[in-house]
Amino acid sequence: MSSKPVLVIMAAGMGSRYGGLKQLDPVGNHGQLIIDYSIFDAHRAGFETVIFVIKPEIEAGFKAAIGDRVSKVMDVKYAYQLKEDLPEGYCVPAGRVKPWGTAHAVLAARELIDGPFAVINADDYYGPEAYQKVFDYLSSHSDGAFYEYVMVGYLLKNTVSENGTVARGVCIETEEHYLSQITERTKIAQGPPLQYTEDDGRTWTELAEDTIISLNIWGFTRSFIDEALGRFPAFLDRTLLENPEKGEYFLPSVVSQLIDEGKARVKVLRSGDRWYGVTYREDKPAVMAALAEKTAAGLYPDRLWET
């Protein structure tokens, strides 16, 4: 493998359900953000470069809150997700406010990626195990007959919020633990039982507690960028007709297409860690308590970036 895996952090979302810029909201004893813990875990797993995908209007605040601090230990780069970043011949439809989703966020970093890379959400705590597994896999696998990708799967019961619905990629895998199908469920409720709705709560479908789900922690080779870029126009053609203001180019949708076409295979690795995140403002106390407990147990130093 010619180049070391880099870490891409999707941080352009404004946190509409949370009600504010949740990526910059401290959760640690000394003002640490969830991203601090993510990058700390990634750094000790072997990642040396981090690419933040952000909106230009939050750049100054983002650098002050996290980027400048992390740049002391990591090579920090920035990419900007703009709704205007479209293929030639396409324009932003009237009424469109937000960019085009998670696959589009990865494409925002396309000029900065020339080898294997991992992708995570800015506002999710994944636990140390996931980063080590992704880094090791990307460091030891390269494209051959298939694009060789990797995903860390979590148990659904470890990833729900008490304070409202969450969006998760529900996964089906083969006996060899390769991903065979992933379906984005945008409204999963804790229950009991665990269940999701596709019609704003009129009907619900149960999900087993040990359902394997994706929290958007992926490992890709550079091929993913090229494939996502090439498929973007077809997505736009459909979305501009069906849902021009809110349609999103989901990263798992691109993965699903590549699996269905026999171009890629995605190894599903397991993490037994519990997810923590601030999907809603009411989630924050539980996240703070969990990270304080992990710090007290020695998993993290009290001040992450001070030696």
C-alpha positions in Angstrom: 0.0 0.0 0.0 1.7 3.2 -1.2 0.1 5.8 1.1 -1.1 5.8 4.7 -4.9 6.0 5.3 -6.2 9.4 6.0 -9.3 10.3 8.1 -12.2 12.3 6.6 -14.6 13.9 9.1 -18.0 15.1 7.8 -18.7 18.2 9.8 -20.7 20.4 7.4 -24.1 19.6 9.0 -25.7 22.3 11.1 -27.4 19.9 13.5 -31.0 20.7 12.7 -32.5 18.2 15.1 -30.0 19.3 17.8 -30.7 23.0 17.4 -27.3 24.5 16.8 -23.8 23.8 15.7 -23.4 20.5 17.7 -19.9 19.8 16.4 -18.6 22.7 18.4 -20.4 22.0 21.7 -18.0 20.8 24.5 -18.6 17.5 26.1 -15.3 16.9 28.0 -14.0 18.2 31.3 -11.8 20.8 29.7 -13.9 21.8 26.7 -13.2 18.8 24.5 -15.6 18.1 21.7 -16.8 14.7 20.5 -14.4 15.2 17.5 -11.5 15.5 20.0 -12.1 12.0 21.2 -12.6 10.7 17.7 -9.4 12.2 16.5 -7.5 11.0 19.6 -8.7 7.4 18.9 -7.8 7.7 15.2 -4.4 9.1 16.0 -3.4 6.3 18.3 -4.7 3.8 15.7 -2.2 5.2 13.2 -3.9 8.0 11.3 -1.7 11.0 10.8 -3.8 13.2 8.5 -7.3 14.5 9.1 -9.5 16.2 6.5 -12.4 18.3 7.9 -15.3 18.7 5.5 -17.0 21.9 6.6 -19.1 24.9 5.4 -17.1 28.0 4.7 -19.2 30.1 7.0 -18.1 28.0 10.1 -14.4 28.0 9.2 -13.2 30.6 11.7 -15.2 29.1 14.6 -14.3 25.6 13.6 -10.5 26.3 13.6 -10.7 28.1 16.9 -12.8 25.3 18.5 -10.9 22.2 17.2 -8.7 22.6 14.1 -5.9 24.7 15.5 -5.6 22.4 18.6 -5.5 19.2 16.6 -3.0 20.6 14.1 -0.3 20.3 16.8 -0.5 16.5 16.5 -2.1 15.8 13.1 -1.7 17.1 9.6 -5.0 19.1 9.3 -6.6 19.9 6.0 -10.0 21.5 5.1 -12.5 20.8 2.4 -15.7 22.9 1.8 -19.0 21.3 1.1 -21.0 23.7 -1.1 -24.4 23.1 -2.6 -23.1 24.8 -5.7 -20.4 22.1 -6.2 -22.2 20.3 -9.0 -21.2 18.7 -12.3 -21.1 20.9 -15.4 -24.5 21.7 -16.7 -26.3 21.5 -13.4 -27.5 24.3 -11.1 -28.9 24.6 -7.6 -32.7 24.4 -7.7 -34.8 27.2 -6.3 -35.4 26.7 -2.6 -32.4 24.4 -2.0 -30.6 25.4 1.2 -28.5 22.5 2.2 -25.7 20.6 0.4 -26.3 17.2 -1.2 -25.7 14.6 1.6 -22.9 12.3 2.8 -21.6 11.1 -0.6 -21.4 14.7 -1.7 -19.5 15.5 1.5 -16.8 13.0 0.6 -16.6 14.4 -2.9 -15.9 17.8 -1.4 -12.5 16.3 -0.3 -11.7 14.7 -3.7 -8.7 17.0 -4.4 -7.1 16.1 -1.1 -7.4 12.3 -1.3 -5.0 10.2 -3.4 -5.1 6.9 -1.4 -7.1 4.9 1.2 -9.3 6.9 3.6 -11.7 6.4 6.4 -14.9 8.5 6.8 -16.7 9.3 10.0 -19.5 11.7 11.2 -18.3 14.7 13.3 -20.9 14.3 16.0 -20.7 10.5 16.7 -18.5 8.8 19.4 -17.5 5.5 17.9 -15.0 4.1 20.5 -11.3 3.2 19.9 -11.9 -0.3 18.5 -13.4 1.0 15.2 -10.5 3.2 14.2 -7.9 0.5 14.8 -9.9 -2.0 12.8 -10.4 0.3 9.9 -6.8 1.5 9.8 -5.4 -2.0 9.9 -7.8 -3.2 7.2 -7.0 -0.3 4.9 -3.3 -0.7 5.5 -3.4 -4.4 4.5 -5.9 -4.5 1.6 -5.8 -3.0 -1.8 -8.2 -3.2 -4.8 -8.0 -6.4 -6.9 -10.9 -8.2 -8.5 -13.1 -6.0 -6.3 -12.8 -2.6 -4.8 -11.8 -3.6 -1.2 -13.8 -1.5 1.3 -14.6 -1.9 5.0 -17.3 -0.9 7.3 -17.6 -1.1 11.1 -21.0 -2.4 12.2 -22.6 -1.8 15.6 -25.5 -3.5 17.4 -28.6 -1.4 16.9 -29.4 -1.5 20.6 -26.1 0.3 21.3 -26.9 3.2 19.0 -30.3 4.6 19.8 -31.3 7.8 21.6 -33.8 8.1 24.4 -34.7 11.6 23.1 -36.0 10.9 19.6 -35.6 9.0 16.4 -32.2 8.4 14.8 -31.1 7.6 11.2 -29.1 4.4 10.7 -28.0 2.2 7.8 -29.6 -1.3 8.4 -27.2 -3.9 7.2 -27.5 -7.5 5.8 -24.3 -9.4 5.4 -23.1 -12.7 3.9 -21.8 -15.7 5.9 -18.2 -14.3 5.3 -19.2 -11.0 6.8 -19.3 -9.0 3.6 -22.0 -6.4 3.2 -24.8 -7.6 0.9 -27.4 -4.9 1.5 -27.7 -1.6 3.4 -30.9 0.3 3.7 -31.0 3.8 5.1 -33.7 4.1 7.8 -34.0 7.7 8.7 -36.4 7.3 11.7 -35.6 4.6 14.1 -37.1 4.9 17.6 -35.9 3.3 20.8 -39.2 1.7 21.8 -39.5 -0.9 23.2 -39.5 -2.5 20.8 -36.9 -1.0 18.5 -38.8 0.0 15.3 -38.7 2.3 12.3 -41.2 4.3 10.4 -41.2 5.4 6.7 -44.5 7.4 6.9 -44.0 9.8 9.8 -45.2 7.4 12.4 -48.4 6.1 10.9 -47.0 2.6 10.7 -44.0 1.0 12.4 -41.8 -2.0 11.6 -39.9 -3.8 14.4 -36.1 -4.3 14.3 -34.2 -6.9 16.4 -31.9 -5.5 19.1 -28.8 -7.2 17.5 -29.5 -5.9 14.0 -26.1 -4.8 12.5 -26.2 -1.1 11.6 -23.9 1.4 10.0 -23.0 4.6 11.8 -21.2 6.0 8.8 -17.7 4.8 9.7 -16.2 3.5 6.5 -12.9 2.7 4.9 -12.4 3.2 1.1 -9.8 3.1 -1.5 -9.5 6.1 -3.9 -11.8 4.2 -6.3 -14.8 5.3 -4.2 -14.2 9.0 -5.0 -14.1 8.2 -8.8 -17.3 6.1 -8.6 -19.2 8.6 -6.5 -18.3 11.4 -8.8 -19.3 9.4 -11.9 -22.7 8.5 -10.4 -23.6 12.0 -9.2 -25.3 13.2 -12.4 -27.7 10.2 -12.4 -28.6 11.0 -8.8 -29.2 14.6 -9.7 -31.3 13.8 -12.7 -33.6 11.8 -10.5 -33.6 14.1 -7.5 -34.2 17.3 -9.4 -37.4 15.8 -10.6 -38.5 14.0 -7.3 -37.2 16.0 -4.4 -35.1 19.0 -5.5 -35.1 20.9 -2.2 -34.2 18.0 0.2 -33.0 15.0 -1.8 -29.6 13.6 -0.5 -26.8 11.7 -2.2 -26.3 9.1 0.6 -22.9 7.5 0.9 -24.5 4.0 1.6 -26.5 4.3 -1.7 -23.3 4.5 -3.7 -21.9 1.6 -1.8 -25.1 -0.4 -2.5 -24.8 0.3 -6.2 -21.2 -0.9 -6.3 -22.1 -4.1 -4.4 -25.1 -4.8 -6.6 -22.9 -4.4 -9.7 -20.3 -6.7 -8.4 -17.6 -4.0 -8.4 -17.0 -3.7 -4.7 -17.1 -5.8 -1.6 -17.3 -4.4 1.9 -16.0 -6.3 4.9 -18.2 -5.8 7.9 -16.1 -5.6 11.1 -17.7 -5.6 14.5 -17.4 -3.1 17.3 -18.8 -3.9 20.7 -18.4 -0.3 21.8 -21.5 1.7 22.6 -22.2 4.7 20.4 -22.6 8.1 22.0 -23.8 11.2 20.1 -25.7 14.4 20.4 -28.5 13.9 17.9 -30.6 16.0 20.3 -29.6 18.6 22.8 -31.1 16.3 25.6 -28.5 13.7 24.7 -25.6 15.8 25.9 -25.6 15.0 29.6 -25.4 11.2 28.9 -22.5 11.8 26.5 -20.6 13.9 29.1 -21.2 11.3 31.8 -19.9 8.5 29.6 -16.8 10.3 28.5 -16.0 11.3 32.1 -16.4 7.7 33.1 -14.0 6.5 30.4 -11.5 9.2 31.3 -11.6 8.2 35.0 -11.1 4.6 33.9 -7.9 5.5 32.1 -9.1 5.2 28.5 -8.4 8.8 27.8 -6.1 11.4 29.5 -7.9 14.2 31.3 -6.5 16.7 28.9 -6.4 14.9 25.5 -3.8 16.9 23.7 -1.4 17.9 26.5 1.6 15.6 27.2 
